[in-house]
Structure formats: structure tokens, C-alpha cells
Amino acid sequence: MVISGDKLYDAVRFIDAMYKDISRLIDTVDGGMQSIDHVSLWGGACYFNGSKALGYSAAWIPHVFTRVYVPRQAEKTFSAFAFLNIYLTPKHHREPLVHWGVGRRKSGVDIWLAWNPKLMGAQGPSFLRTGSVDPFEENRELSTVLEVFRHAVRPLITMDSAESLEKLVLEPIRSEIVNLPPPAAGPNEETPPVTPADETE
């Protein structure tokens, strides 16, 4: 199979520009969360579904980006959190989606069990059957590990400015974090954060 050189060049440049836009989006949300003293649970990492396997070309480039935000200095003891997911190839849709919201994990449960694989697969969770859910809708799909899971969904194309991110994502998250109900049980047991690894070797 021979691919035209100029078409391949243009395709790579397009993908590079797209990822730069996604990087700016994530940076904007990071800054907004830092303003309420929340930081990323995994530091600078936001993409985990990759592979070095030559035969698994579908994982050569990122299909999903994930950020989980927790109160600063509470990486090991947090219960409430906020999240941002970007799915480039969602299961039930023909356009990329942004998925965000808040949650509270059950006592003693590692947050990694909630995110992998249900929310971090290349196609996103099966329960995202609509491309638009305004902040915020309750969801019980993760009820085995989370007491609360409230989320929203919009097409990625609607997140076209810092102003839209502030209005659609950051303001609702800030309000929701403040209004989360108290934990059902006592304080969570300390659970060291897990460093995500590639799903496919």
C-alpha cells in the first residue's frame, strides 16, 4: 500500500494541531481547578491508553485523555474529586466528546478501580449514549466504587474558548464540589495513588 506523501504530511500536521488544541483545553481546566486549590491526581499525566506493540496500531495515538482533580495535599486521603475526560472515538457517537463531573469514592476504595477500564477505554463508557448531558446528571453505573457520580457531556467542538470552558465546565464543577453531600461512612482509609500504566503491551 502506497500513501501519497503530501496527504500523509497534511494528515500528521492536522493531528498535531488537534492535540495542541486539546493540550490548551486541559491547561485551561487545570488552571481553573488550581484556583480552588485542586490538583491533578497523577501530576502531568493525562493519557493512559497506549501501546508500543507494533501490531496494535489503534493505540499508537491517544484516543482518550483523563484528568482527575483532588484537593491539594489530599492525594492519599481524598474522598471527593472532579474529573475531565476527552474521548476522540466514543462508542456511540461519530464525534469527539468531553465528559466531566464530580464524584465521591466509597470508603477504602482505590479510585483507580473506578477509572479503569470503565472510563478510560479508547471508546469511553458504554453508558454515554447521548452526546449532550447538561450539568449535572446522576449516574449509578459506578455505584460499586463510588457513593456519588454526577456528570455532564458535550461535543468537543463546543469547547472552543476559555469562556466556554469556564461557563460549561469549571463553574458547574466548583458549585457541585461545594454542594456534594457528606460521606455515607467515616473518613476514607489512606489509599496510595496508583500510577497508571499502558493497558496493552
Protein Blocks (a to p, Z undefined) as FASTA:
>chain_A
ZZdfklmmmmmmmmmmmmmmmmmmmmmmmmmmmmnopacfkljafbfbdcfbfklmmlmp
cfbdcdddddehilmmcfbdcdddddfbbfkbcbdcdddddddddehiafklmmpmklmg
mnopfklmbfbdcdddddfklmmmpmbdcdddddfklmmbfklmmmmmmmmmmmmmmmpc
cdfbdcdddddddddddfbZZ
